[in-house]
Amino acid sequence: MNFIELPKRNLRKIEADGGQQQFTDPRLKEKYNMIALDTRCHGFTFGADVESFTLEVEALILCSPGRLQEPPAVAQHMYNDWFCPIAANKGLNLSGEVPPEGLQVRNDYLFGREVRYPAKQAMFQAAFQSRYGPGHSAHDLRHMVLWFQRKAIPAELRAQITVPILIIRGGSDTTTPLSADQEWQTGFTSARNGADLRIIQSAPHLLSATHGSIVNRWIWDTLTASLYGR
């Protein structure tokens, strides 16, 4: 299968969010067609709402999926502690740059207080500044609040998924508690052989970037076992 080339702007979004290691891994890109899907208000996806759609998959892999649904107070917290610092320079006659304190807020979310990945953190700050800084309006940042207002996937829908499921989390994830991943795991009641929850002990929330080799190997193993019966 050939690798599907993505628009450059989507590749920039992937780079800013940590997925570039999956899209450049030769084991994955030479064997599978890979596409990137933006969530609403979280990149370059716009247009009318879609009430429902059908998607056929052979396996489902979730990396640091977060909670099924955030507590109501979280959205207000994210507005005060995320959106306001990050969008502080947006508006009339302002530079539009994301200030250092805003970049640090985002890094804390993705990496916690982890200090072992300074180069990766600097890369993510630069990518985020490029995507959301000068020349981009505060409107592009609205996903920081709207994402935390998402509704939970109904239990009856999760129970209908029968393909193999792998959930990966970081043991050093200070953003999402282990109980959130366990809630995902137990909700996939019809998953083939039960949903598998694996933990990379030293990994933060953004484990796809910091521990991409391990994540990619587990993705490869899960897909191979599902598609080829290994």
Summary of the structure (lengths in Angstrom):
residues: 230
radius of gyration: 18.1
end to end distance: 19.5
largest distance: 59.8
contacts: 617
relative contact order: 0.18
helix: 47%
strand: 7%
